[in-house]
Amino acid sequence: MMNARQHTTARCGPDLRPVTTAAVAASLLMLLLGLAHLALAARLTAGTAAQPLTPDVLQRLPLQMGIWDGVDVPLDDAIVRRTDTDALINRRYSRGGLESVSLYVGCGVRTRDMMVHRPEVCYIGAGWTRTDRNPREAPLPDGTTLPCTVFEFSRGALNTARLVVLHYYIVDGQYYRDLSDWQYRFWRIGYVGQVQIAVSADTMPVQDAVSIALEFGAHSAPQILGLFHDMKAP
């Protein structure tokens, strides 16, 4: 025989308190995630306390780097505007007259602007198909390594055009392989540098082009990093 409390519970149906608690917790979680997303979006959009660079800063990178000889390759003004960078250089370095690489270095103070010009975005947008993507560690002269990503692209009806692109970032004097490694560093107050080294694999095996990109990347990285060491926020 039921007492009054048991009778009331049976009449009102199952206890919904756990369900209500879970729903409230889920709502709070969604709210926190939404606020975090808004904070991240604002941080990626905002600039920093650093003053925009003048183009001559990156021009200090030597045209002669060991056995590599460089020459500036001007970009179309429309392309330069689309990069949304404060300063950039675009060069071709060659050695022995047979092997060459294209070097692009851009820097800015707004993280969001640097995100758009990743190889997997801009090369695909230009009609290339990504065929491979591998994280790599290129040994540096000082015994450390350069964390980077090596992309492989192809283009053409028979994929006759092939391209290897080595890519990494420099943020506050440190190398970073990928955007996800540093985009949540809300306390960043310096510059973001982006480096791309492209090697055509039209006339050589892809692995040979990868080796050239890694070799030049390791050779040039310390000198590129040295440019950013001189950039200090006021």
C-alpha positions as CSV (number, residue, x, y, z in Angstrom):
1,M,0.0,0.0,0.0
2,M,1.5,3.4,-1.1
3,N,2.1,6.2,1.3
4,A,1.3,9.8,0.3
5,R,4.7,10.6,-1.1
6,Q,4.9,7.4,-3.2
7,H,1.4,8.0,-4.5
8,T,2.4,11.6,-5.6
9,T,5.5,10.4,-7.4
10,A,3.7,7.7,-9.2
11,R,1.0,10.1,-10.2
12,C,3.4,12.7,-11.6
13,G,5.4,10.3,-13.7
14,P,9.2,9.8,-13.8
15,D,11.7,12.2,-12.2
16,L,12.9,14.6,-14.9
17,R,15.4,16.4,-12.8
18,P,18.5,14.6,-14.3
19,V,17.3,15.5,-17.8
20,T,16.7,19.1,-16.8
21,T,20.2,19.3,-15.2
22,A,21.8,17.9,-18.3
23,A,20.0,20.3,-20.6
24,V,21.1,23.3,-18.4
25,A,24.7,22.0,-18.4
26,A,24.6,21.6,-22.2
27,S,23.2,25.2,-22.6
28,L,26.0,26.6,-20.4
29,L,28.6,24.7,-22.4
30,M,27.2,26.0,-25.7
31,L,27.3,29.5,-24.2
32,L,30.9,29.2,-23.1
33,L,31.9,27.8,-26.5
34,G,30.1,30.6,-28.3
35,L,31.9,33.2,-26.1
36,A,35.2,31.5,-26.8
37,H,34.6,31.6,-30.5
38,L,33.7,35.3,-30.4
39,A,36.8,36.0,-28.4
40,L,39.0,34.1,-30.8
41,A,37.4,35.8,-33.8
42,A,38.0,39.2,-32.2
43,R,41.6,38.3,-31.4
44,L,42.3,37.1,-34.9
45,T,40.8,40.2,-36.4
46,A,42.4,42.7,-34.1
47,G,45.9,44.0,-34.6
48,T,48.6,44.3,-32.0
49,A,50.6,47.0,-30.3
50,A,53.4,46.6,-32.9
51,Q,53.8,49.2,-35.6
52,P,53.3,48.0,-39.2
53,L,56.5,47.1,-40.9
54,T,58.0,49.0,-43.8
55,P,58.8,46.9,-46.9
56,D,62.6,47.6,-46.5
57,V,62.8,45.4,-43.4
58,L,62.4,42.1,-45.3
59,Q,64.6,43.4,-48.1
60,R,67.5,43.0,-45.6
61,L,67.4,39.3,-46.3
62,P,70.6,38.7,-48.3
63,L,70.3,38.0,-52.0
64,Q,73.4,35.8,-51.7
65,M,73.0,32.9,-49.2
66,G,75.8,30.5,-49.5
67,I,75.8,29.0,-52.9
68,W,72.2,30.3,-53.5
69,D,71.9,33.5,-55.7
70,G,68.7,35.4,-55.4
71,V,66.8,37.9,-57.5
72,D,63.6,39.8,-56.6
73,V,60.5,38.8,-58.6
74,P,57.9,41.6,-58.3
75,L,54.4,40.6,-57.7
76,D,51.4,42.2,-59.4
77,D,49.9,45.1,-57.3
78,A,46.6,43.3,-57.2
79,I,48.2,40.2,-55.8
80,V,50.1,42.2,-53.2
81,R,46.9,43.8,-52.0
82,R,45.2,40.5,-51.6
83,T,47.9,39.2,-49.3
84,D,46.9,41.8,-46.7
85,T,50.5,41.9,-45.4
86,D,52.5,44.8,-44.0
87,A,55.6,43.7,-45.9
88,L,56.6,40.9,-48.2
89,I,59.3,39.7,-50.4
90,N,59.1,37.3,-53.4
91,R,62.3,36.0,-54.8
92,R,63.8,33.2,-56.8
93,Y,67.0,31.6,-55.6
94,S,69.1,29.3,-57.7
95,R,72.3,27.4,-57.5
96,G,74.5,26.0,-60.3
97,G,72.0,27.3,-62.9
98,L,70.0,24.1,-62.6
99,E,68.2,24.1,-59.3
100,S,65.9,26.9,-58.2
101,V,63.4,27.7,-55.5
102,S,60.8,30.4,-55.2
103,L,60.8,32.1,-51.7
104,Y,57.8,34.1,-50.4
105,V,58.0,35.8,-47.0
106,G,55.1,37.9,-45.7
107,C,54.4,39.4,-42.3
108,G,51.6,41.2,-40.6
109,V,50.0,42.0,-37.3
110,R,46.6,40.6,-37.9
111,T,46.4,36.8,-37.5
112,R,43.2,36.5,-39.6
113,D,44.9,38.0,-42.7
114,M,47.7,35.5,-42.5
115,M,45.3,32.6,-42.4
116,V,43.9,33.1,-45.9
117,H,47.2,32.6,-47.7
118,R,48.0,29.1,-46.5
119,P,49.1,26.8,-49.4
120,E,46.1,24.6,-49.0
121,V,43.9,27.6,-49.6
122,C,45.7,29.8,-52.1
123,Y,47.2,27.1,-54.3
124,I,43.9,25.2,-54.6
125,G,42.2,28.5,-55.3
126,A,44.7,29.0,-58.2
127,G,43.7,25.7,-59.8
128,W,46.2,23.2,-58.2
129,T,45.1,19.9,-56.6
130,R,46.7,18.9,-53.4
131,T,48.1,15.4,-53.7
132,D,50.0,15.1,-50.4
133,R,50.7,16.8,-47.1
134,N,53.4,15.8,-44.7
135,P,54.7,17.3,-41.4
136,R,58.5,17.5,-41.5
137,E,61.4,18.5,-39.3
138,A,64.4,20.1,-41.2
139,P,67.7,19.9,-39.3
140,L,69.1,23.4,-38.7
141,P,72.8,24.3,-38.3
142,D,72.5,25.0,-34.6
143,G,71.3,21.4,-33.9
144,T,67.6,22.4,-33.6
145,T,65.0,21.6,-36.2
146,L,62.6,23.6,-38.4
147,P,59.0,22.4,-38.0
148,C,57.3,22.8,-41.3
149,T,54.8,21.2,-43.6
150,V,55.6,20.0,-47.1
151,F,52.7,20.1,-49.6
152,E,52.6,18.4,-53.0
153,F,50.4,19.8,-55.8
154,S,49.6,18.8,-59.3
155,R,47.8,20.6,-62.2
156,G,46.7,19.8,-65.7
157,A,44.6,17.1,-67.4
158,L,47.2,14.5,-66.8
159,N,48.7,16.1,-63.7
160,T,51.7,17.0,-65.7
161,A,52.6,20.1,-63.7
162,R,53.8,19.2,-60.2
163,L,54.9,21.5,-57.4
164,V,56.3,21.1,-53.9
165,V,55.7,23.8,-51.3
166,L,57.4,24.0,-47.9
167,H,55.5,26.1,-45.5
168,Y,56.0,27.4,-41.9
169,Y,55.2,30.4,-39.6
170,I,57.4,32.6,-37.4
171,V,55.6,34.0,-34.4
172,D,57.3,36.0,-31.7
173,G,60.7,34.7,-32.7
174,Q,59.7,31.0,-32.8
175,Y,59.1,28.6,-35.7
176,Y,55.7,27.0,-36.0
177,R,54.6,24.3,-38.4
178,D,50.9,25.0,-38.5
179,L,48.3,27.6,-37.7
180,S,46.8,25.4,-35.0
181,D,50.1,25.5,-33.1
182,W,49.8,29.2,-32.3
183,Q,46.4,30.7,-33.1
184,Y,45.1,30.3,-29.5
185,R,48.0,32.3,-28.1
186,F,45.8,35.3,-27.1
187,W,48.8,37.0,-25.4
188,R,50.8,37.3,-28.6
189,I,51.8,40.9,-29.2
190,G,54.3,40.7,-32.0
191,Y,54.3,39.8,-35.7
192,V,53.3,36.8,-37.6
193,G,55.6,35.8,-40.4
194,Q,54.7,33.3,-43.1
195,V,57.3,31.5,-45.3
196,Q,56.6,29.5,-48.4
197,I,59.3,27.8,-50.5
198,A,58.1,26.4,-53.8
199,V,60.1,24.0,-56.0
200,S,58.8,22.8,-59.4
201,A,58.9,19.0,-59.9
202,D,58.1,19.1,-63.6
203,T,61.5,17.9,-64.6
204,M,62.6,15.9,-61.5
205,P,61.2,13.3,-59.2
206,V,59.0,14.8,-56.5
207,Q,61.2,13.5,-53.7
208,D,64.2,15.4,-55.3
209,A,62.1,18.6,-55.2
210,V,61.2,17.9,-51.6
211,S,64.9,17.5,-50.7
212,I,65.7,20.8,-52.4
213,A,62.9,22.6,-50.5
214,L,64.0,21.1,-47.2
215,E,67.7,22.0,-47.8
216,F,67.0,25.6,-48.8
217,G,64.4,25.9,-46.0
218,A,67.0,24.8,-43.4
219,H,69.6,27.1,-44.9
220,S,67.5,30.2,-45.1
221,A,65.4,29.9,-41.9
222,P,67.9,31.3,-39.4
223,Q,68.5,34.3,-41.6
224,I,64.8,34.9,-42.0
225,L,64.3,34.5,-38.3
226,G,67.0,37.0,-37.7
227,L,64.9,39.7,-39.4
228,F,62.0,39.1,-37.0
229,H,64.3,39.2,-34.0
230,D,64.8,42.9,-34.8
231,M,61.0,43.6,-34.8
232,K,59.9,44.7,-31.3
233,A,56.6,46.1,-30.2
234,P,56.8,49.6,-28.8
